[in-house]
Amino acid sequence: MPNIPKMLTAAHSIKAQLDDLLLRGKVQDSGEARVAATLCLTIAEQFAAALNLVEGGFSSHAPIVVRSMLEGLANLLNLVNDPNYLDQIRFDNARSDVILFTEYAADPGMQDNVEAQENLARWKAAAEPVRDELRALGFDKMDVYQKFKKANILPTYIAYRVFCSFAHNQLTTLLARHAGNFELRYHSEAPVETTGSVLTVAVSILCQAVVTASHYTDLTDSELRHVIDAADATWSDAEATS
């Protein structure tokens, strides 16, 4: 049975080691490097958020955050493998912005807000040319499955789908979280096996993200590998004693 307190202690130790390394890195001067760095930093922050949920008594909601970590990892790996993937990110962003601003402006509650309508129209006008230019170059919506496949992390797609059930409040997940014997549970912890698995996936994502930093910072492969190897050893020890 997983020893969750020991796993949390190990997770915090790993996070501290990786943070120390990341904070010493200097990001390269390019758009793709800066975007890659923001993805890596967001994954690291989400890792901390997942730990806080587990420690705060909301372990059944931690998979929602880890799901987002997986999406970020897919984009990060694709960007590291191909700097031109930045245009796919830009297309996805512009496309989503146009849809959002259009639907927001059409909301009945927004019709009398002149300032908001002007802002939405301006933001939409800025996003549309980006979307149209990139679409003309052949870019189109890429779903999560395609992104995972392109990033060579397709085996994690099953875990992603499981985590989606937590994020989308699917009935199976709702019943697992709240259904008890003749009563509903509230603020109940997830099974320790589930929490242990979620923490293991989260640690793996964090390490896979940080090890890419040599592609967009001045950190070297050797120093990254040294810290990642230490993190792997720390986590293996926590799992072995569970």
N, C-alpha and C positions, 0 to 999 in steps of 0.2 A: 504494500500500500504506500502511495507517495507520502513523503514527509513534507507537507506544504510549508511549515515554518522554515525548515532547512533549505528548501528550494527557494523561498523568498529571500533568505539571507544570501544565498549564492547569487541570485538574480541581481540584488542590489550591489554586490561586490563586482560582478561583471559590468554592470552599468557604470560604476565609478571608474573602473579601469579604462573602459572605452571612452568615457567622457573626458578623462584626462588626456587621452591621445587626440580626440577630435578637437579639443579646445586649443591644441598646439598647432593644428593644421592651418595653412594659409591657402585659401581657395584660388585656383587659377583664374586668370582674367579672360573669361569667355562666357557667353550666355549659357551654353550647355553645361559648363562646369558649375556655374552658380545655381542653375536649376537642379542639377544632380546633388549638390550640397544641401539644398533645401529639402529634397526628398529624404536624404540620409538623416538630417537633423529632425525632420518630422517623425520618421520611424523611431528614432531614439526617444523623442518626447512621448510618442504613443506607447512605447514600451513602459516608460515610467507610469503613464496613466493606467495601463493594464495592471501593473503591480499595485497601484493605489486602490483600484477597484477590488482586487482580491483582499488586500489588507483591510479595506473599509467594510467588508462584509457583503460585497456585491459581486462575488466571483462568477455568478451566472451571467453577468453582463460584460465580463472581460473579453469574451470572444468577439464582441462587436468591434472593439478597438483593434484586436489582433487581425480581424478581417481587413481593416483599413491598412494595417501594416503590410499585409500581403499584396494589396493593390499597389501600394507605394513601392514595394520591392520590385514588382514586375516592371513598373515604369523606370525605376532606377537602373535595373539591369539592362533594359532595352536601350536606355540612353547611353550607358557606359559602353555597350557593345557597338552602338551606331549613333554618333553625334547628330546625324540627320533626323533621328527619332524626335528631336526637339520640335520639329515641325508637326509631327503627329500630336504631340502634347499641345502645341499652339492651336492646331485645328480643333481638337476636342474641346479646348477651353473656349475658343471663339464660337463654336457651334452651340455649346451649352449656354454661353452668355446671350446669344441672340434669342434662343428659345426662352430663357428666363426673363429677359427684359421685355420681350413681346407679350408673354403671358401676364407678367406683372402689370404692364401698362393697360392690359385689357380687363384687369380685375375691377368689378363695379365699385369697390371701395376706394379706388385710386382715381376715379374720373374727375373729381373736383380738386385734386391736388396738382395744381399747375406746375409748381417747382419740381415735384417728383416726376411728372410726365416729361418735363424738359430734360431732366437728368437721365431718365431712362432712354429717351430718344437719342441723346448725345452718346450714351454708352453703347447703344445698339448700333449707331452709325459708325462708331469706332471698331466694333467687332465684326460687322458684316464684311468689310473689305478683306480682312484677314481670313475669314472663313471662305470667302469666294475665291480668293487668290490661291489658297492651298487646295481647295477642292478642284480648281482648274489644273493643278499640278498632279492630281490623282489621289489626293488624300480623301479618306472617307472614315466613317465611324468604325472604330475597332473595338469589338466587345472584349470582355475580360478574358474569356477563353483564348481568344486570339493573342492577347497580350501575354498571357501566361505561356502559351506555346512558343511565341517568338522569343521570350526570355529564357526558354529551356527550364521552366519550373512547373511544367504541366502536372507532375505527380502531386503538387501541392493544391491543385485545383479542387480535389475532393474535400480537403480541409477547408478551403475557401467556401465551398457550397454549404458545408456544415455550419460554418460561422455565419453565413448569410441567413440561415434559419433563425439565429439569435437576433440578428439585426432587423429582420422583417417580421418578427413576432409570429412565426408560423405556429399553427395549432400544436404540433408535436412538441415544440420547444416551450410553449406556454404551459402545457400540461405537465411537462417534466419539471418546470420551474415552480409551479404553484399547486398542482393537484396532490392532495394528501388523502389519508383515510378518513372519509366523511367530513373533511374540512379542507380549506385552502391554506396553503403556506404563504407567508409573507416575510420578506427579508431572510429567506432560508439560503444556506450556502449550496452551491453546486456539489455534486459528488466529488470527493477528493481525486478520484481517477480522472475526472473531466478537467478539474483545475490543474492537475499535474501535467496533463497532455497539452493544455492551452499554454502553460508556462514554458514547456519544452519547445513548442512551435514558436512562441514569441522570442525566446533566446536565440533560436536558429535564425529567425528573420533578422534580428538585430545584428548578429555576427556576419551574416551574408551581406547586409547593407554596409556595415563599417569597413569590411575588407575591400570594398570597391573604392575607398577614398583616395588611393594612390592615383586613380585616373583623373581626379579633379582637384586635388590638393597637392601640397609639397610633401606629404607623408609618403614614406617608402613602403614597398611591398614587405620588406623584411621586418620593419618595426610593426606593421599591421599584423603580419602573420604571427609574430612573437606574442602580441597581446591576445589575438584570437585563439592561439593554441592554449594560452593560460586560461582563457575563458572556457574553452572546451573541457579542460581538465577540472576546473572548478565545478562545472555543471555535471560532468560525469560522476564526480565524487558525491554531489548532492543527490543524484539519481540512485547511485549505488547504495547509499545509506537510507534510502526511503523504504 
